[in-house]
Amino acid sequence: MRIYSSMTDKLSNDFFRGARANAPIGISVFAYGAVLGMICAQKGVEIYQLTLMNVFIFAGTSQFIIVDMWSNITEVLTIIIAALLINLRYFLIGASLNSLFKNSSLKDKFLFMHLVADENWAVTIERSKHETITPLFLFGGGICLFSIWSIGTYIGYIFAGFINDPSKYALDFAFIAIFTALCFNLYQNKTNLIPWTSAATVAYISESLFGGNLYIVFGAIAGSLVGVFLDGKRYV
Amino acid sequence: MVKDMSNNEVYALIIIFSVAIGTYGLRLSGLLLSGKISDEGRIRIFLDYLPPTLLLSFVTPAILKEGLAGIIAMILIAICMYKTKNIFMSMIIGVVTVAISRNFF
């Protein structure tokens, strides 16, 4: 009995430790959410649609992509593909959590994986290198980020009405700036340069030629294939 | 209630739930299938390249549409990320650069 209670203590402790560890990063998550909320209000996204995205998708960058394409909402398949392509990294993020979940039940895996975002994943991976933690640490961080993110989006949504010309303040450029920053954060070494340039070039040309949203998919696939062609040789 | 929905609202729901199911599927299948993918060299490289090339494809036309201000913003973001690794600060720098250019030039 004592063993059981000390185990539950340890478990609930990990939940709160995870939540606390993610609180500092919450400031930028809040701001990022507020920007999304503002753009949602401008694009005519309803509160219930924003809420559904926050609860069921919970992946900021892909939510930005969906909202950015909102004016071409009839391009259903293009939007789904673009959003899922940007979320493909979650497959690798999931794969990297293998050792954290090695003693977990299938139920825990199904339950905890939904609230995995870039931030709580990064905090958890970093922490797991010098401490023993359970998946509840990851989940606590997820709940913390989900709360902050949601509040941020609603506050942004509400206050968007007070800013009558958002483009004057370049708020429409905010997520372009965030994506650019995230992209530079992924830079590894010189081998990235040619694939990255290919992606940018193909995206720019296909946007000029066709408009719409497919240029994102074309650029990404072209750039990644160039990457496979160049890097792949070393692995064969 | 379904009757009152416009076509666009139905499209939005299809998009939201497809992306939700797909994203959850990616998160979970990555965990469940981990260990099996690391041997697949080429697939792994392709997947590794997708996030940055996708982000770059997304931002390039938008940055070039801003002209010189967009390119300056991009360079400042690159410097800020290199020095501080702070995404939030990079966002502020990018937005302020473009806002100044739109209001004063």
Interface residues (C-beta under 8 A of the other chain):
Chain A: I27 S28 A31 Y32 V35 V45 E46 Q49 L52 M53 F56 I57 F58 A59 T61 S62 I65 I66 W70 I73 T74 V76 I79 I80 A82 A83 L84 L85 I86 N87 L88 R89 Y90 F91 L92 I93 G94 A95 S96 L97 N98 F101 K109 F110 M113 H114 V116 S167 K168 Y169 A170 L171 F173 A174 I176 A177 I178 F179 T180 A181 L182 C183 F184 N185 L186 Y187 N192 P195 W196 S198 A199 A200 V202 A203 Y204 E207 S208 Y215 I216 V217 F218 G219 A220 A222 G223 S224 L225 G227 V228 D231 G232 Y235 V236
Chain B: N7 N8 E9 Y11 A12 L13 I14 I15 I16 F17 S18 V19 A20 G22 T23 Y24 L26 R27 L28 S29 G30 L31 L32 L33 S34 G35 I37 S38 G41 R42 I45 F46 L47 D48 Y49 L50 P51 P52 T53 L54 L55 L56 S57 F58 V59 T60 P61 A62 I63 L64 E66 A73 M74 I77 A78 C80 M81 Y82 K85 N86 I87 F88 S90 M91 I93 G94 V95 V96 V98 A99 R102 N103
